[in-house]
Amino acid sequence: MGLSEFIRLLEAYRDTRYLFTADGAGHEVRIDRRNPAAEAWLAKQGALGRGAAGAGFISADNPRSRLTPGAENAAARQRLAAAVRGRG
């Protein structure tokens, strides 16, 4: 990957909205931007003894940052969800 492709990919990740729902509330997280509500939720998890000192997002879509057809992404999401459910 050349420098220009790397920069383009980095900008794409920074422009992406990462969404999650916790305790009935929706949250949007973006790279290099603070979200006080999401930070408060994460701090609460640590305070509850759940050991949350950080968070990450796992996605089955567009593996290795390569655009993938919708049907393939949907199938990959189903496999990921099944794997997560299988781990409890």
N, C-alpha and C positions, 0 to 999 in steps of 0.2 A: 504494500500500500504506500503510495507516494504521499508527500506532505500535504498537497492540496486535497487529496481524497480524505486524509486523516482530519484535516480542518473542517471539511464539509460534514463528515460524520459527527465530529464533536459538536458542531453547531446544530445538527439535527437532533442529537440527544438533548442538548440544552433547550431546544424549542419544544420538546415533547412534554406533554402533560401526563404525569403518572397519577392515576386515580385509585383510591381505595375507600372502602366503607368500614367504619369501626364504631361500635356502640350506637349504631343507627344513624350516624352522621357521615356524609361524604366529604372526602378530603382530596385536594389537588396538590401534588408535590412536583416541584420543578428543580432541576439541577441549578445550584448556585443562587437559589431564592429561598428565603425563610418562610415558614408557614407556622405561625404561633399556635394555631389550633392543633395541627398535626404534632408539633413539638410537645404540647401539653398532654396529648393522648399518649405519646411515647413515654414521657416522664411518669405518667400515671401507671403505665405497665411496669416500669421499674419499681415504683413505690409499692405496687401490689405484690412484689416478690416474684414477678414473672421473668425477671432477669433481662429485661429489654434495655440495652444500652445503646442500641442502634437498630437500624432497619434496612431492608433491601427489597428490591422488587425482582421477581422471577417471572419471565414471560416466555411462552413457547413460540410467540410470533416472530417471524423474520429472523431465523437463526443466523448467527454470525453477521448480523446487520445486513442481510441480503433480503431484498423485497421478495416475498413469497406469495403465491396466489392465495386468495381468501379461503378456499376449501382446504388447502394444506395447512394454513394457520389454524383453522377451526379444528381440524383433526388433531393437530399438535396440542391445542389447548385442552381437548378432551383427554388426551393421554396424560398430560401434566396434571390435570385435576384428579384423574384416577390414581396416579402415583402419589399425590399428596394425601388423598383420602386413605389410601392403603397404608400410609405411615402413621395415621391417627391424628 
